[in-house]
Amino acid sequence: MGHFPRVYIQPRQTVPVQVHFPEAEPGEVAVVRVEDGGHLENGVPSRVAKLDTDKNIDFTFQANADLGVYHVIIHKGDEDRVLDFWAGPETPLANR
């Protein structure tokens, strides 16, 4: 469906990300974009990426020092995939 479960990280933490596109072909292009702060490798907020021979896109994401939600959008063709990161302690279920 294009939305992934929330991943809990720490403020300023850098995490490796790999997203698989089983229906795609190696070499297809996608745009990776940070929506709510933080950045990708080399401090950039977005980049164009090609699927590798295993149909994956690999990148790193780093959150800012702020607590809260960070979304990373991967746009390929007519679909968007949304990665949901939370920087800081996990909130109780009733407060989500």
Backbone as XML, in Angstrom:
<?xml version="1.0"?>
<chain id="A" units="angstrom">
  <residue number="1" name="MET">
    <atom name="N" x="0.822" y="-1.192" z="0.000"/>
    <atom name="CA" x="0.000" y="0.000" z="0.000"/>
    <atom name="C" x="0.864" y="1.254" z="0.000"/>
  </residue>
  <residue number="2" name="GLY">
    <atom name="N" x="2.159" y="1.104" z="0.161"/>
    <atom name="CA" x="3.035" y="2.247" z="0.079"/>
    <atom name="C" x="3.352" y="2.934" z="1.389"/>
  </residue>
  <residue number="3" name="HIS">
    <atom name="N" x="2.723" y="2.496" z="2.486"/>
    <atom name="CA" x="3.046" y="3.053" z="3.801"/>
    <atom name="C" x="3.682" y="1.958" z="4.636"/>
  </residue>
  <residue number="4" name="PHE">
    <atom name="N" x="4.725" y="2.315" z="5.335"/>
    <atom name="CA" x="5.459" y="1.350" z="6.126"/>
    <atom name="C" x="5.249" y="1.619" z="7.604"/>
  </residue>
  <residue number="5" name="PRO">
    <atom name="N" x="5.438" y="0.630" z="8.464"/>
    <atom name="CA" x="5.295" y="0.843" z="9.903"/>
    <atom name="C" x="6.281" y="1.898" z="10.402"/>
  </residue>
  <residue number="6" name="ARG">
    <atom name="N" x="5.900" y="2.584" z="11.451"/>
    <atom name="CA" x="6.754" y="3.613" z="12.054"/>
    <atom name="C" x="8.047" y="2.966" z="12.568"/>
  </residue>
  <residue number="7" name="VAL">
    <atom name="N" x="9.155" y="3.668" z="12.344"/>
    <atom name="CA" x="10.461" y="3.245" z="12.824"/>
    <atom name="C" x="10.912" y="4.259" z="13.865"/>
  </residue>
  <residue number="8" name="TYR">
    <atom name="N" x="11.277" y="3.773" z="15.042"/>
    <atom name="CA" x="11.713" y="4.642" z="16.127"/>
    <atom name="C" x="13.225" y="4.801" z="16.080"/>
  </residue>
  <residue number="9" name="ILE">
    <atom name="N" x="13.675" y="6.059" z="16.074"/>
    <atom name="CA" x="15.092" y="6.380" z="16.048"/>
    <atom name="C" x="15.351" y="7.468" z="17.094"/>
  </residue>
  <residue number="10" name="GLN">
    <atom name="N" x="16.591" y="7.814" z="17.264"/>
    <atom name="CA" x="16.965" y="8.868" z="18.192"/>
    <atom name="C" x="17.188" y="10.177" z="17.421"/>
  </residue>
  <residue number="11" name="PRO">
    <atom name="N" x="17.009" y="11.324" z="18.065"/>
    <atom name="CA" x="17.349" y="12.585" z="17.413"/>
    <atom name="C" x="18.797" y="12.543" z="16.910"/>
  </residue>
  <residue number="12" name="ARG">
    <atom name="N" x="19.007" y="13.068" z="15.718"/>
    <atom name="CA" x="20.314" y="13.109" z="15.039"/>
    <atom name="C" x="20.848" y="11.740" z="14.628"/>
  </residue>
  <residue number="13" name="GLN">
    <atom name="N" x="20.086" y="10.690" z="14.828"/>
    <atom name="CA" x="20.545" y="9.358" z="14.432"/>
    <atom name="C" x="20.522" y="9.224" z="12.911"/>
  </residue>
  <residue number="14" name="THR">
    <atom name="N" x="21.543" y="8.568" z="12.389"/>
    <atom name="CA" x="21.614" y="8.247" z="10.967"/>
    <atom name="C" x="21.278" y="6.771" z="10.806"/>
  </residue>
  <residue number="15" name="VAL">
    <atom name="N" x="20.341" y="6.467" z="9.886"/>
    <atom name="CA" x="19.920" y="5.085" z="9.680"/>
    <atom name="C" x="20.030" y="4.714" z="8.203"/>
  </residue>
  <residue number="16" name="PRO">
    <atom name="N" x="20.512" y="3.500" z="7.916"/>
    <atom name="CA" x="20.517" y="3.030" z="6.539"/>
    <atom name="C" x="19.109" y="2.567" z="6.165"/>
  </residue>
  <residue number="17" name="VAL">
    <atom name="N" x="18.716" y="2.827" z="4.930"/>
    <atom name="CA" x="17.389" y="2.446" z="4.451"/>
    <atom name="C" x="17.549" y="1.703" z="3.129"/>
  </residue>
  <residue number="18" name="GLN">
    <atom name="N" x="16.789" y="0.622" z="2.980"/>
    <atom name="CA" x="16.728" y="-0.099" z="1.714"/>
    <atom name="C" x="15.261" y="-0.382" z="1.425"/>
  </residue>
  <residue number="19" name="VAL">
    <atom name="N" x="14.812" y="0.018" z="0.244"/>
    <atom name="CA" x="13.425" y="-0.219" z="-0.170"/>
    <atom name="C" x="13.454" y="-1.066" z="-1.437"/>
  </residue>
  <residue number="20" name="HIS">
    <atom name="N" x="12.684" y="-2.149" z="-1.422"/>
    <atom name="CA" x="12.628" y="-3.095" z="-2.531"/>
    <atom name="C" x="11.386" y="-2.829" z="-3.377"/>
  </residue>
  <residue number="21" name="PHE">
    <atom name="N" x="11.548" y="-2.868" z="-4.697"/>
    <atom name="CA" x="10.455" y="-2.688" z="-5.646"/>
    <atom name="C" x="10.345" y="-3.946" z="-6.504"/>
  </residue>
  <residue number="22" name="PRO">
    <atom name="N" x="9.630" y="-4.975" z="-6.025"/>
    <atom name="CA" x="9.607" y="-6.256" z="-6.739"/>
    <atom name="C" x="9.011" y="-6.175" z="-8.143"/>
  </residue>
  <residue number="23" name="GLU">
    <atom name="N" x="8.115" y="-5.218" z="-8.382"/>
    <atom name="CA" x="7.459" y="-5.120" z="-9.680"/>
    <atom name="C" x="8.243" y="-4.276" z="-10.677"/>
  </residue>
  <residue number="24" name="ALA">
    <atom name="N" x="9.340" y="-3.679" z="-10.250"/>
    <atom name="CA" x="10.121" y="-2.763" z="-11.084"/>
    <atom name="C" x="11.221" y="-3.500" z="-11.838"/>
  </residue>
  <residue number="25" name="GLU">
    <atom name="N" x="11.939" y="-2.741" z="-12.637"/>
    <atom name="CA" x="13.083" y="-3.263" z="-13.376"/>
    <atom name="C" x="14.348" y="-2.570" z="-12.876"/>
  </residue>
  <residue number="26" name="PRO">
    <atom name="N" x="15.461" y="-3.278" z="-12.816"/>
    <atom name="CA" x="16.719" y="-2.629" z="-12.445"/>
    <atom name="C" x="16.983" y="-1.429" z="-13.355"/>
  </residue>
  <residue number="27" name="GLY">
    <atom name="N" x="17.514" y="-0.370" z="-12.770"/>
    <atom name="CA" x="17.817" y="0.834" z="-13.535"/>
    <atom name="C" x="16.702" y="1.858" z="-13.573"/>
  </residue>
  <residue number="28" name="GLU">
    <atom name="N" x="15.475" y="1.465" z="-13.164"/>
    <atom name="CA" x="14.399" y="2.454" z="-13.113"/>
    <atom name="C" x="14.758" y="3.536" z="-12.101"/>
  </residue>
  <residue number="29" name="VAL">
    <atom name="N" x="14.195" y="4.714" z="-12.293"/>
    <atom name="CA" x="14.538" y="5.878" z="-11.488"/>
    <atom name="C" x="13.430" y="6.202" z="-10.496"/>
  </residue>
  <residue number="30" name="ALA">
    <atom name="N" x="13.830" y="6.631" z="-9.304"/>
    <atom name="CA" x="12.895" y="7.093" z="-8.275"/>
    <atom name="C" x="13.480" y="8.355" z="-7.646"/>
  </residue>
  <residue number="31" name="VAL">
    <atom name="N" x="12.602" y="9.171" z="-7.076"/>
    <atom name="CA" x="13.030" y="10.358" z="-6.353"/>
    <atom name="C" x="12.804" y="10.110" z="-4.867"/>
  </residue>
  <residue number="32" name="VAL">
    <atom name="N" x="13.840" y="10.309" z="-4.067"/>
    <atom name="CA" x="13.765" y="10.168" z="-2.612"/>
    <atom name="C" x="13.769" y="11.574" z="-2.038"/>
  </residue>
  <residue number="33" name="ARG">
    <atom name="N" x="12.776" y="11.888" z="-1.194"/>
    <atom name="CA" x="12.599" y="13.260" z="-0.707"/>
    <atom name="C" x="12.252" y="13.254" z="0.777"/>
  </residue>
  <residue number="34" name="VAL">
    <atom name="N" x="12.934" y="14.090" z="1.550"/>
    <atom name="CA" x="12.662" y="14.263" z="2.976"/>
    <atom name="C" x="11.598" y="15.341" z="3.116"/>
  </residue>
  <residue number="35" name="GLU">
    <atom name="N" x="10.558" y="15.061" z="3.903"/>
    <atom name="CA" x="9.418" y="15.979" z="4.023"/>
    <atom name="C" x="9.427" y="16.853" z="5.268"/>
  </residue>
  <residue number="36" name="ASP">
    <atom name="N" x="9.847" y="16.342" z="6.396"/>
    <atom name="CA" x="9.632" y="17.031" z="7.677"/>
    <atom name="C" x="10.916" y="17.354" z="8.411"/>
  </residue>
  <residue number="37" name="GLY">
    <atom name="N" x="11.964" y="17.650" z="7.696"/>
    <atom name="CA" x="13.247" y="17.902" z="8.334"/>
    <atom name="C" x="14.128" y="16.682" z="8.263"/>
  </residue>
  <residue number="38" name="GLY">
    <atom name="N" x="15.358" y="16.865" z="8.690"/>
    <atom name="CA" x="16.341" y="15.813" z="8.523"/>
    <atom name="C" x="16.914" y="15.892" z="7.128"/>
  </residue>
  <residue number="39" name="HIS">
    <atom name="N" x="17.738" y="14.921" z="6.766"/>
    <atom name="CA" x="18.337" y="14.941" z="5.436"/>
    <atom name="C" x="18.819" y="13.554" z="5.038"/>
  </residue>
  <residue number="40" name="LEU">
    <atom name="N" x="19.116" y="13.432" z="3.761"/>
    <atom name="CA" x="19.700" y="12.213" z="3.216"/>
    <atom name="C" x="21.218" y="12.336" z="3.323"/>
  </residue>
  <residue number="41" name="GLU">
    <atom name="N" x="21.925" y="11.339" z="2.768"/>
    <atom name="CA" x="23.380" y="11.399" z="2.793"/>
    <atom name="C" x="23.857" y="12.699" z="2.133"/>
  </residue>
  <residue number="42" name="ASN">
    <atom name="N" x="24.998" y="13.140" z="2.540"/>
    <atom name="CA" x="25.613" y="14.375" z="2.054"/>
    <atom name="C" x="24.804" y="15.617" z="2.375"/>
  </residue>
  <residue number="43" name="GLY">
    <atom name="N" x="23.861" y="15.521" z="3.325"/>
    <atom name="CA" x="23.116" y="16.693" z="3.772"/>
    <atom name="C" x="22.044" y="17.190" z="2.827"/>
  </residue>
  <residue number="44" name="VAL">
    <atom name="N" x="21.691" y="16.413" z="1.808"/>
    <atom name="CA" x="20.699" y="16.870" z="0.823"/>
    <atom name="C" x="19.287" y="16.469" z="1.244"/>
  </residue>
  <residue number="45" name="PRO">
    <atom name="N" x="18.263" y="17.270" z="0.868"/>
    <atom name="CA" x="16.887" y="16.934" z="1.218"/>
    <atom name="C" x="16.212" y="15.989" z="0.215"/>
  </residue>
  <residue number="46" name="SER">
    <atom name="N" x="16.822" y="15.829" z="-0.972"/>
    <atom name="CA" x="16.239" y="14.927" z="-1.973"/>
    <atom name="C" x="17.329" y="14.494" z="-2.944"/>
  </residue>
  <residue number="47" name="ARG">
    <atom name="N" x="17.032" y="13.401" z="-3.652"/>
    <atom name="CA" x="17.959" y="12.939" z="-4.686"/>
    <atom name="C" x="17.246" y="11.967" z="-5.611"/>
  </residue>
  <residue number="48" name="VAL">
    <atom name="N" x="17.798" y="11.810" z="-6.779"/>
    <atom name="CA" x="17.310" y="10.826" z="-7.741"/>
    <atom name="C" x="18.146" y="9.566" z="-7.556"/>
  </residue>
  <residue number="49" name="ALA">
    <atom name="N" x="17.481" y="8.416" z="-7.542"/>
    <atom name="CA" x="18.173" y="7.146" z="-7.331"/>
    <atom name="C" x="17.721" y="6.139" z="-8.380"/>
  </residue>
  <residue number="50" name="LYS">
    <atom name="N" x="18.638" y="5.278" z="-8.780"/>
    <atom name="CA" x="18.318" y="4.186" z="-9.701"/>
    <atom name="C" x="18.228" y="2.890" z="-8.920"/>
  </residue>
  <residue number="51" name="LEU">
    <atom name="N" x="17.273" y="2.043" z="-9.296"/>
    <atom name="CA" x="17.161" y="0.724" z="-8.691"/>
    <atom name="C" x="18.371" y="-0.107" z="-9.100"/>
  </residue>
  <residue number="52" name="ASP">
    <atom name="N" x="18.939" y="-0.823" z="-8.126"/>
    <atom name="CA" x="20.099" y="-1.662" z="-8.419"/>
    <atom name="C" x="19.644" y="-2.968" z="-9.077"/>
  </residue>
  <residue number="53" name="THR">
    <atom name="N" x="20.562" y="-3.874" z="-9.285"/>
    <atom name="CA" x="20.233" y="-5.131" z="-9.980"/>
    <atom name="C" x="19.262" y="-6.009" z="-9.197"/>
  </residue>
  <residue number="54" name="ASP">
    <atom name="N" x="19.159" y="-5.770" z="-7.870"/>
    <atom name="CA" x="18.206" y="-6.511" z="-7.045"/>
    <atom name="C" x="16.883" y="-5.764" z="-6.868"/>
  </residue>
  <residue number="55" name="LYS">
    <atom name="N" x="16.713" y="-4.659" z="-7.618"/>
    <atom name="CA" x="15.492" y="-3.839" z="-7.584"/>
    <atom name="C" x="15.332" y="-3.091" z="-6.257"/>
  </residue>
  <residue number="56" name="ASN">
    <atom name="N" x="16.455" y="-2.683" z="-5.669"/>
    <atom name="CA" x="16.459" y="-1.949" z="-4.406"/>
    <atom name="C" x="16.961" y="-0.528" z="-4.610"/>
  </residue>
  <residue number="57" name="ILE">
    <atom name="N" x="16.529" y="0.344" z="-3.715"/>
    <atom name="CA" x="17.106" y="1.676" z="-3.576"/>
    <atom name="C" x="17.681" y="1.735" z="-2.167"/>
  </residue>
  <residue number="58" name="ASP">
    <atom name="N" x="18.943" y="2.154" z="-2.061"/>
    <atom name="CA" x="19.609" y="2.286" z="-0.774"/>
    <atom name="C" x="19.963" y="3.748" z="-0.542"/>
  </residue>
  <residue number="59" name="PHE">
    <atom name="N" x="19.746" y="4.212" z="0.692"/>
    <atom name="CA" x="20.140" y="5.562" z="1.073"/>
    <atom name="C" x="20.227" y="5.625" z="2.590"/>
  </residue>
  <residue number="60" name="THR">
    <atom name="N" x="20.750" y="6.736" z="3.101"/>
    <atom name="CA" x="20.746" y="6.948" z="4.542"/>
    <atom name="C" x="19.888" y="8.165" z="4.848"/>
  </residue>
  <residue number="61" name="PHE">
    <atom name="N" x="19.263" y="8.122" z="6.013"/>
    <atom name="CA" x="18.458" y="9.237" z="6.499"/>
    <atom name="C" x="18.975" y="9.632" z="7.870"/>
  </residue>
  <residue number="62" name="GLN">
    <atom name="N" x="19.058" y="10.949" z="8.107"/>
    <atom name="CA" x="19.428" y="11.437" z="9.434"/>
    <atom name="C" x="18.376" y="12.427" z="9.904"/>
  </residue>
  <residue number="63" name="ALA">
    <atom name="N" x="17.854" y="12.185" z="11.104"/>
    <atom name="CA" x="16.892" y="13.091" z="11.724"/>
    <atom name="C" x="17.614" y="14.323" z="12.252"/>
  </residue>
  <residue number="64" name="ASN">
    <atom name="N" x="16.873" y="15.412" z="12.434"/>
    <atom name="CA" x="17.387" y="16.604" z="13.111"/>
    <atom name="C" x="17.465" y="16.329" z="14.607"/>
  </residue>
  <residue number="65" name="ALA">
    <atom name="N" x="17.781" y="17.356" z="15.374"/>
    <atom name="CA" x="17.834" y="17.238" z="16.837"/>
    <atom name="C" x="16.441" y="17.252" z="17.454"/>
  </residue>
  <residue number="66" name="ASP">
    <atom name="N" x="15.422" y="17.645" z="16.689"/>
    <atom name="CA" x="14.058" y="17.778" z="17.209"/>
    <atom name="C" x="13.377" y="16.424" z="17.371"/>
  </residue>
  <residue number="67" name="LEU">
    <atom name="N" x="12.594" y="16.293" z="18.444"/>
    <atom name="CA" x="11.757" y="15.115" z="18.635"/>
    <atom name="C" x="10.570" y="15.202" z="17.684"/>
  </residue>
  <residue number="68" name="GLY">
    <atom name="N" x="10.070" y="14.062" z="17.266"/>
    <atom name="CA" x="8.853" y="14.053" z="16.470"/>
    <atom name="C" x="8.953" y="13.224" z="15.210"/>
  </residue>
  <residue number="69" name="VAL">
    <atom name="N" x="7.968" y="13.436" z="14.334"/>
    <atom name="CA" x="7.810" y="12.622" z="13.137"/>
    <atom name="C" x="8.624" y="13.190" z="11.970"/>
  </residue>
  <residue number="70" name="TYR">
    <atom name="N" x="9.151" y="12.275" z="11.185"/>
    <atom name="CA" x="9.880" y="12.597" z="9.958"/>
    <atom name="C" x="9.377" y="11.649" z="8.879"/>
  </residue>
  <residue number="71" name="HIS">
    <atom name="N" x="8.985" y="12.187" z="7.746"/>
    <atom name="CA" x="8.547" y="11.355" z="6.627"/>
    <atom name="C" x="9.564" y="11.446" z="5.492"/>
  </residue>
  <residue number="72" name="VAL">
    <atom name="N" x="9.815" y="10.308" z="4.875"/>
    <atom name="CA" x="10.627" y="10.251" z="3.669"/>
    <atom name="C" x="9.732" y="9.645" z="2.593"/>
  </residue>
  <residue number="73" name="ILE">
    <atom name="N" x="9.606" y="10.349" z="1.473"/>
    <atom name="CA" x="8.753" y="9.905" z="0.367"/>
    <atom name="C" x="9.646" y="9.384" z="-0.754"/>
  </residue>
  <residue number="74" name="ILE">
    <atom name="N" x="9.287" y="8.227" z="-1.283"/>
    <atom name="CA" x="9.965" y="7.683" z="-2.458"/>
    <atom name="C" x="8.936" y="7.652" z="-3.579"/>
  </residue>
  <residue number="75" name="HIS">
    <atom name="N" x="9.183" y="8.447" z="-4.605"/>
    <atom name="CA" x="8.248" y="8.566" z="-5.731"/>
    <atom name="C" x="8.867" y="7.858" z="-6.933"/>
  </residue>
  <residue number="76" name="LYS">
    <atom name="N" x="8.150" y="6.835" z="-7.441"/>
    <atom name="CA" x="8.586" y="6.100" z="-8.632"/>
    <atom name="C" x="7.383" y="5.902" z="-9.529"/>
  </residue>
  <residue number="77" name="GLY">
    <atom name="N" x="7.463" y="6.438" z="-10.729"/>
    <atom name="CA" x="6.336" y="6.318" z="-11.648"/>
    <atom name="C" x="5.124" y="7.022" z="-11.087"/>
  </residue>
  <residue number="78" name="ASP">
    <atom name="N" x="4.025" y="6.291" z="-10.949"/>
    <atom name="CA" x="2.797" y="6.892" z="-10.425"/>
    <atom name="C" x="2.517" y="6.458" z="-8.986"/>
  </residue>
  <residue number="79" name="GLU">
    <atom name="N" x="3.548" y="5.984" z="-8.282"/>
    <atom name="CA" x="3.337" y="5.564" z="-6.895"/>
    <atom name="C" x="4.285" y="6.277" z="-5.941"/>
  </residue>
  <residue number="80" name="ASP">
    <atom name="N" x="3.799" y="6.488" z="-4.733"/>
    <atom name="CA" x="4.600" y="7.036" z="-3.647"/>
    <atom name="C" x="4.659" y="6.020" z="-2.525"/>
  </residue>
  <residue number="81" name="ARG">
    <atom name="N" x="5.830" y="5.873" z="-1.949"/>
    <atom name="CA" x="5.994" y="5.058" z="-0.750"/>
    <atom name="C" x="6.422" y="5.992" z="0.362"/>
  </residue>
  <residue number="82" name="VAL">
    <atom name="N" x="5.800" y="5.850" z="1.520"/>
    <atom name="CA" x="6.023" y="6.764" z="2.633"/>
    <atom name="C" x="6.686" y="6.016" z="3.782"/>
  </residue>
  <residue number="83" name="LEU">
    <atom name="N" x="7.866" y="6.498" z="4.189"/>
    <atom name="CA" x="8.558" y="5.966" z="5.352"/>
    <atom name="C" x="8.286" y="6.909" z="6.513"/>
  </residue>
  <residue number="84" name="ASP">
    <atom name="N" x="7.951" y="6.351" z="7.662"/>
    <atom name="CA" x="7.527" y="7.116" z="8.834"/>
    <atom name="C" x="8.516" y="6.867" z="9.974"/>
  </residue>
  <residue number="85" name="PHE">
    <atom name="N" x="9.332" y="7.885" z="10.280"/>
    <atom name="CA" x="10.293" y="7.790" z="11.369"/>
    <atom name="C" x="9.803" y="8.638" z="12.533"/>
  </residue>
  <residue number="86" name="TRP">
    <atom name="N" x="10.079" y="8.200" z="13.750"/>
    <atom name="CA" x="9.790" y="8.982" z="14.952"/>
    <atom name="C" x="11.099" y="9.125" z="15.720"/>
  </residue>
  <residue number="87" name="ALA">
    <atom name="N" x="11.550" y="10.360" z="15.907"/>
    <atom name="CA" x="12.767" y="10.614" z="16.668"/>
    <atom name="C" x="12.398" y="10.900" z="18.110"/>
  </residue>
  <residue number="88" name="GLY">
    <atom name="N" x="12.913" y="10.093" z="19.008"/>
    <atom name="CA" x="12.639" y="10.260" z="20.426"/>
    <atom name="C" x="12.009" y="9.015" z="21.002"/>
  </residue>
  <residue number="89" name="PRO">
    <atom name="N" x="11.619" y="9.098" z="22.265"/>
    <atom name="CA" x="11.027" y="7.928" z="22.917"/>
    <atom name="C" x="9.668" y="7.574" z="22.303"/>
  </residue>
  <residue number="90" name="GLU">
    <atom name="N" x="9.363" y="6.302" z="22.302"/>
    <atom name="CA" x="8.076" y="5.838" z="21.802"/>
    <atom name="C" x="6.961" y="6.402" z="22.673"/>
  </residue>
  <residue number="91" name="THR">
    <atom name="N" x="5.923" y="6.922" z="22.027"/>
    <atom name="CA" x="4.803" y="7.488" z="22.784"/>
    <atom name="C" x="3.809" y="6.397" z="23.147"/>
  </residue>
  <residue number="92" name="PRO">
    <atom name="N" x="3.146" y="6.514" z="24.292"/>
    <atom name="CA" x="2.127" y="5.539" z="24.643"/>
    <atom name="C" x="1.046" y="5.482" z="23.564"/>
  </residue>
  <residue number="93" name="LEU">
    <atom name="N" x="0.467" y="4.331" z="23.374"/>
    <atom name="CA" x="-0.520" y="4.117" z="22.332"/>
    <atom name="C" x="-1.656" y="5.139" z="22.394"/>
  </residue>
  <residue number="94" name="ALA">
    <atom name="N" x="-2.106" y="5.503" z="23.557"/>
    <atom name="CA" x="-3.214" y="6.437" z="23.696"/>
    <atom name="C" x="-2.867" y="7.841" z="23.209"/>
  </residue>
  <residue number="95" name="ASN">
    <atom name="N" x="-1.585" y="8.169" z="23.096"/>
    <atom name="CA" x="-1.176" y="9.516" z="22.686"/>
    <atom name="C" x="-0.786" y="9.606" z="21.218"/>
  </residue>
  <residue number="96" name="ARG">
    <atom name="N" x="-0.917" y="8.532" z="20.471"/>
    <atom name="CA" x="-0.494" y="8.536" z="19.051"/>
    <atom name="C" x="-1.552" y="9.171" z="18.194"/>
  </residue>
</chain>
